[in-house]
């Protein structure tokens, strides 16, 4: 029973923090690039910019 309780901690301690860091940065970059591409391709600024100018 004691060995089964240590198993999750052994798995967690075996993770390489460099790899996890690169993975997190990669996800951030993919998300950021995707949002910029959507903003440019869908012309979000033109759609909502005109509506904001009319209200202001």
HELIX and SHEET records of a PDB file:
HELIX    1   1 UNK A    2  UNK A   13  1                                  12    
HELIX    2   2 UNK A   17  UNK A   41  1                                  25    
HELIX    3   3 UNK A   44  UNK A   55  1                                  12    
END                                                                             
